[in-house]
């Protein structure tokens, strides 16, 4: 029996899954690693913690699957986007990796805007935001010049892990699109941006497609994992691109809602000329010659986790959400905005913070729990609203992540989004997308679409309910007013935050 492995390098853990020809997941293993917050707004990890976790996960995966190592034909990767890994000439990290959720680079973002103006959006299709890679490069150059002087190349997180497994240095287009250094249409590093920011092209790694073969395992890594040294390794893609692949979002008009720690609304695009004026992200897809537009809610599932840990620490999520189905849309006049760590779409604002609006003495915990779910869904609907206003037709949405595990939340998505919501039979997220890239690279299928027909299995369908759709349409208009009504208040309160 032939198998492939998909590795998903997340922010809190690496997950490895083993899949066969039919897309059935035979085994799954994860390993966690720490995040370091040395200062407010900083978020870092040690790159070699990723490598150690990945090697341990692969070894356990091979052992628990109880199959021959020779039957595992290929490996590919999904990874957290934007994180900066700087390597010296010997290929070793010169400092901790700076992660996607690090917000220290506001000044560098303004510098990029000043130097490039409208050219930035024209080339990269994205605005300068703190999470992207280029501002991190500039921050290190400015604040740690001796460290930057040691750096000869930068990579993104999954690319460093793949480098340690194979000895080969590459970056795929879907991840490179999140650096603010890639010309998205031409799929080349932008000479104009490099020149404007006074960076050498030598600091950028070679570019490859997500399904491209990049080498085999180094003998010592094969021995540590129990895999064959002949195991083929493929480049892989950004986590959102791989999540889209794993959900079958491979054609124009297909859309995905993903609710994890953060939340994503993603729609497939065939044309690089699609123009959202920087209101949403626009990246190269893991599918060749395709793109995707994406809006982000920074604190989606995190908002619900925060609520539970703060107000119902001893309760399970099932207990926390018990009874939310009996609360009518609008949570008895209670509204929540999920701006706990700032917001990304449509407000690129690192200062804004969340609100409960409309609290009165009749509200119980169940109303607050439902309001949190609704607020997260409203925030995601902001991205759909941008797509629709740009002329894009949104019909069916595939829902993945934590929000797809709760039938009440799935129905809420159908009503708020006014679209049919599809849940998958066995949702595996970006890890499955990575496995699909390995399957394509190994020649199991002629296209990712053919692979999706075998790997992606749809299950439940949730249709919008007219009365709830009408109620949520009115509530959404109120929700959209809260940002402007609280923005200045939050700016004033910033001085009092620790």
N, C-alpha and C positions, 0 to 999 in steps of 0.2 A: 504494500500500500504506500503510495507516494504522498508526502505531506509537505507543507510549507509553514514557516513561522513568521508571525507578525509581531514586531516589538513596538510598543507604544511608550515613549519616554515622556511621562507626564511631569507636572510640577511637584507632586508629592510622592510619586512612585513610578516605577517602570513595570509594565505588564507585558508578559509574553504569552502568546497563544499559538496552539498547533492546530492547523486545519487540513482536512483532506480534500480530495477532488470535488466532492459535492458541497463543500463549504461548511461541513459540520465541524464544530470546534471540539477536538478530542481532549484537550487539556489546557489549563490556564494557570499561570503563576504570577505573583507580583512581589516586588521588593520596594520598601519605602526608603527614603533618605531625607536628611534634614535640610531645612531652609534657614539661612542666617539673615537676621535683620539687625545689623550693627547700628544703624541709625534710622530715624523715622523716614519712611519712604524708600529705604534700601531693601533689596531682596536679592540674595545671592545663594549660589550653591557651589560645591566643589565638584568640578567635572569628573574627577576620578571616582567620586561616590556613585555617579551614574554608571560608570564602567563596571565597578564592583557589583552593583545591584543587578545589572544586566547579565553578567557572567553567572552569578548565583541563580538568577531566575532561569536562564537557559539550561543550566545543569539540572535543576529540579524538574524542569519541564521534560527533558529527555528521560530522566529517571522515572517520573510518574506516568508518562505516556506508555512506557514499556514497549517501545518499538525500536527497530534497528536504526542506528544513526544514519546508515546509508540510504534509508527510505526518506529522509528529510532532504529535499532537493534544494530548497532556497530559503533565504531570509530577507525580509525588508523591514523598513522602519517608518514609524510616525514619530513626530517630536514636537514638543513645546516650541512655539515660534519666537523669533526676535532675540533670544538670549545671546549675549556676546561671550565667546570663548576666544581668548587671544593666546596664540602659540608662539614660542620662540623658534629659533632655527632648528633646534633639535626636536621640535614637535611637542614640547611640554607646555602646559598652561603657565602663564606668567602671573596670574592672579585668579581669584574666584570668578566664576561666570556671573554676569549681571543679567537678571532674568527679565522676562516680558512684563512682569507686574512691578518693576522698579520705577519709581517716579522722580528720580533725582535730576533729570536732564531737561527741565523746563527751559533754562537759559540756552542750552544747546539747540533746542527746537527753534527758539526765536532766531538764533544765529543762522540756522539752515534757511529759514524763511527769508531772512534779510539778504542772504547771499544768492539765493536761487529764485525767489519770487514765484511767478506763475510757472516757471520752468519745472519746478518740483512736481506739481500735479500732472503736467504734460508728459513727463518721463516716467515717473513711478506710479502715477494714478492714485497716490495716497498723500495725505497731509503729514506734516512732521508732528509726531506724537511721542510722548516720553517712552512708551513701551518699545519703540522700534530700535533697530540695531545701530544705525548711523549716529544718532545722538549719544549713544553709549560710547562709541569709538571716540567721539569728540570730547566727551567728559573725561575719559581716561587720559587722552592726550593733554588736556588742560590741567587736570588735578593730580595726575600721577605720571609726570613726564618721564621719569626714570623707568617706570614700568612699561610705558608705551614704547620707549626706545628699544626694549628687548623684544617687542612683538614683530614677527615677520608675516603672520597670516592670521585671519580670523575665521572661525567656524561658528555654526549654530549647534545647539546641544546634541541633536541626534547624529549630526555629522561627525562630532568628536567621538561619540561612542562607536560609530561605524569605522572611523579611522583607527581606533584602538583594536578593533576586531580584525581589520583587513590590512592596515598599513597604508591605505590609499586615501588621499585627500580630495574630496568633492563636495559640492553643494547642489541640490536640485532646484529647479526653477520655482517650484511652489513655495519653498522656504526662502529662497533668495529674494522673492518678491516682497517679503516682509522686512527687508533690511533698509529700504530707502536708497539703495544703491543700484538696483536693477532697472534697466529699461524694459518695462513689462511687455511692450509690444514686440520688440526685437529680440528679447530674451538674451541680452548681453549686459555686462557691467557697464554702467553709464560713464563714459569718459568725461562728459560735461560735469556731472556731479562730483566725480573724483577730483577733477581739476578745481572746481569751485571751492571744495572743502580742503584742498591741498593734501590729498591722500594719494599714495602710490597705488597703481593698479596691482602691484605685486602682492598687496595685502589681501586681495580677493582670491578665493579658491577656484579651481576649474568648475564649470557648470555642466550639469547632466540632466537628462529627463528622469522622472521619478521611477520609471520601470527599467532604467538602464542598468546593465550588469557592470559592477565596479570592482569585482575581485572575488577571492575566496578567503576563508578564514586562515589567519596565521596559525602555524602548527601549534604554538604554545596555547593559543586561545581555543583551538579545537580540543586540545587535551583537557583544558580546564572546564569546558562545557560538556564534554562527552560527544560532541558532534564530529562529523567527518571533516578533515581538512579540505575536502573537495566540495563542501557545501557552498553553493553559489550565493553571492550577496548582491542585492539590488539597492539602488539609492534610497528609495522611499520618498516621503513627502511631509509637508507641514501637517500638524495635527488636524486642522480644520479641513484641509484638502483630503486627507485620508478618512476623516469622519464622513465627508461627503461621498467618497468612493464606497465606504462600507455601508452607506445608506442607499446606494444606487443613484446618487444625484449626478448624473453623467450626461444629461441632455438639456437643451434649452427649455425653460419652463418648469423644471423640477426644482423644488425648494425644500430646505431642511431646517428644522428647529432643533437645536441641541441645548439642553439645560444641564450643565454641570456646575462646577464652581462659578464659572462665568456662563453666559448664555450667548448663543449665536443664531442668527437667521442668515442662511446662505442660499444663494440661488445660482444655478449654472448659467454661464454665458458662453456663446460661441464666437462672439465678435469682440475684438480688442478695442473697438471704437465706442463701446458702450460708455456713456459719460454720466456719472452721478455727481460730478463737481466736487468730489472729495467728501461728500456727506456720508458715504459708506466706504468700506475698504474694497479695493479691486485688485485681485491677485491672479497669478497663473495657477491653473488647476493641476492636480496630479495626473489628470488625463491629458494626453498630448494634444496640443493645438486647441485647448479650451481654457476658460477662465472662470472665476466666480466672484460675485459681489457679496459682501458680507457686512452685516451690522452686528455690533457687540454690546451686550449688557455686562458690565464688569462684575457685578455682584448678583448673580441669578440664584443658583442653588445655595451660594454662600449666604444670601439674605435669610433663607429658610433655616440653614444651619445655625446662623447667628441667633435667630429668634429662639430656636429650641435651646441652645446652650445658655442663653441669657435668661429666659423666662420659664423653661420647662426642662431643665438639665437632666432630670432623672427619667423623663418620658422617652419612649421610643418615637420614631417618626410616625408610626401607625397610630399611637396614642395621641400624639400632637395633632394629627389631622382628623381624628375621629369626629364625625359630625359636620365637617365642612360641606358635605354634599347637601345638607339640609338648610344651609344658609343661602339666601337668595343673592343673585349678582349685586355687587355693591357693598356687601358685608355690613348691611344696616347703616349705610352712610359713612363708612370708614374707608379711607384711601391711604395707600402706602406707596412711597417712591423708593426704589432699591438703590439709592446712591450712597451706599455705606462706604465705598472706597473711591468715590468720584463716579464719573460716567464717561462712556466712550461714544455711543450712538444714541441720539443725534447730537449730544452735547459733549464735545471733547473738553471736559472740565474736571480737573484734578481736585478742585476745592469744594464743589457741591457735595452736600451730604443728605442723607435720607430723611424722610418725614412720615409720621402718621398724621393725617389730617381728618378732623371730624370726630375725635374721641368724645364720647359722653358716658354717663354712668351706666347705661344699659349694655355696654359692650363687654363681652366675655372673651376668654382666651380663644374660643373657636372663631370669633369674628376677626380677631387680629391674625390668626393663622390663615384664614381665607383671604384677608386683605393682603397679606404678604404674597400669597400665590398669585392673586390678581395683579398686584403691582409689578411683579416680575414679568407677567405675561403682557401687561400694558407696555412695559419698557421694550420688550421684544417686538411688539406691534409697531413701535416707532419706526423700526427698520422696514417692516412690510409696507408701512404707509409711504415711506420714501420710494420704495420700488414701484408701488402702484401709481404714485404721482408722476413717476418718470415714464409711465406707459406700460410697465411690465404687468402681465396677467399672472395672478397668483391663484391657482386652483387647488391642487392637492399638495399638502405639506407632510413630509415624513418627519416624525418626531422621535428623537433619540435622547439618551441621557436620563438623569434622574426624573425629569418631568414626564418621561414616557412610561414610568413604572406605576403611575397613579391614574386610574381611570377617571377620577374627578378632574384632575389637572388636564388630561387629554381632552375631555369634553369642554373644559374651560378654554383651552387653546382653540378648539373648533369654533366656539362662540365669539371669542375676542377677535380672532383672526378672520372670522367669516369665511372659512375654508374647510374642506375635508381634511381630517388629520389621520394619517396612517401610522400605526405602531407596527414594529417589526417582530417577527416570531422569536428570534434570538438576537437581540441587539448587542453587538460587540464593539461598536464605535470605531475609533481610529485604528485599533489593533487589527480589526478585520480588514480595513482598507489597506493596511500595510501587507497583510497576508495576500490580498488580492493582487497587489503590485508584484509580489514574489511569484504568484501563480502565473500572471501574465508574462513576467520575465522568463520563467521556466518553459514557456511555450505551451502551457495547458490550454490556453484559449487564444483566439485570434484578436480579441479586443476586450477592453474592460467591460463593455456592455454585455458581451457573452459571459464573462466571468460573473457579473452581477446577477445574470439570470439564474446562475447556479448557487451563488453564495448568499444573495440578499432575498430573504423570505418575508413577505408581508403577512401581517396577521389582522388585527382589529382595525376597523374603520369607524371614525367618529364624525358625524355630520353636524353642521351648525343648526342650532335651534332658533327659529325666527324671533321668538320673544326675548331670549337671552341675547341674541345678536343686537337687537334694538337697544336693550338696556346697556350693554357694554359699549355701544357706539357713543351714547351720551356720556357715560362715565369716562371713556377714553378722552373725550374733549376736555373734561374737567382735569383729568390727569395731566394733560399736556400743558395746562396753565401753571402747575405747581412749580416747575423748574424756574420760570421767570419770576414767580412770586416769592421764591425762597433764595434765589441766587445771591442777592446783595446781603441778606441776613446771614448766610453761610460765610460770605467773605468777611463780614464783621466779626463773626464768631471764631474765625481762624486764629485770631490772636490769643484766644483763651483755651485753645486745644493743646494738650500735652505733646 
